[in-house]
Amino acid sequence: MGLFDKLTKLKEGLTKTRQGFVEKVSTILTVHKKIDEELFEELEETLIQADVGVNTSLKLVEKLREEVKARKLKDASELQDVMKAEISAILSKGNTDLNIERGKQNVIMVVGVNGAGKTTTIGKLAHRFKKRRYSVLLAAGDTFRAAAIDQLVVWGERVGVDVIRHQEGSDPGAVAFDACKAATTRNEDILIIDTAGRLHNKANLMEELRKVGRIVRREMADANIEILLVLDATTGQNAISQARIFGEVVDVTGISLAKLDGTAKGGVIIGICDELNIPVKLIGIGEGIEDLKDFIPEEFVNALFEQEE
């Protein structure tokens, strides 16, 4: 897929968010003409409704006020470029690249609640890495659901990678241990570990997740370790709540935001980057195997704010 096609796909994937957010902002700026307090209040309300989050919305509008004063802006139409620049700055916090290095072992431990898109994300990641000529091993660590194990096995067969698995109900820590040993023995480039779809308000399940993390760090101490939290963009502000709690249990190093194409709540990505200081590294903008994309802030903002023809 060429660069133009990729950007077109990204723009298409953000259609609902653009309609629910950017187009509303544009309408407000067109209707108001002049910059006044009523304008700022309407922008604030629109940002909150787009699931940017209250704190981040207030912060963004305050930055707009500051820029208006500093630049002596008079025309409301000038605010869109200011907002675009401020959103770009928020999204560019931290390193958005996956922590993967050639010539070294790499582990991606994937966490998230049931239904967020964890297993699908893992399958698409495995496909991507295979295309880039990495050797990949998967581990079916969500042992509490037989369907999760079976789903990962299907992805393994589809992509052409092995899956380390135990029976349903077995110890997830044991699966992680065996997978680490297998990855080391086979000298696999990348080990991707699925984990149970933890209900983040269940203390015992979160403790199990801590244990898996300890095993991975102990058994593969010299590897690059990425802890990737998969969030469902359609859940809006609930995604931020999940990220906070998972971050308290394991050292989340990056976020994969799934189902971004299916929601008008894509503004949540701004709140995630602003409030959590955890970089978004991947975005899901479709159901196809190639529709898991690297998150590149500049491309994302340009696609989001690009006007329809």
Sequence and secondary structure as in RCSB ss.txt:
>XXXX:A:sequence
MGLFDKLTKLKEGLTKTRQGFVEKVSTILTVHKKIDEELFEELEETLIQADVGVNTSLKLVEKLREEVKARKLKD
ASELQDVMKAEISAILSKGNTDLNIERGKQNVIMVVGVNGAGKTTTIGKLAHRFKKRRYSVLLAAGDTFRAAAID
QLVVWGERVGVDVIRHQEGSDPGAVAFDACKAATTRNEDILIIDTAGRLHNKANLMEELRKVGRIVRREMADANI
EILLVLDATTGQNAISQARIFGEVVDVTGISLAKLDGTAKGGVIIGICDELNIPVKLIGIGEGIEDLKDFIPEEF
VNALFEQEE
>XXXX:A:secstr
  HHHHHHHHHHHTHHHIIIIIHHHHHHHHHH B  HHHHHHHHHHHHHTTS HHHHHHHHHHHHHHHHHHT  B
GGGHHHHHHHHHHHHHTSS  S    TTS EEEEEE  TTSSHHHHHHHHHHHHHHTT  EEEEEE TT HHHHH
HHHHHHHHHT EEE   TTS HHHHHHHHHHHHHHHT SEEEEEE    TT HHHHHHHHHHHHHHHHHTTTSEE
EEEEEEEGGGTHHHHHHHHHHHHHS   EEEEE GGG S TTHHHHHHHHH   EEEEE SSSTT EEE  HHHH
HHHHH    
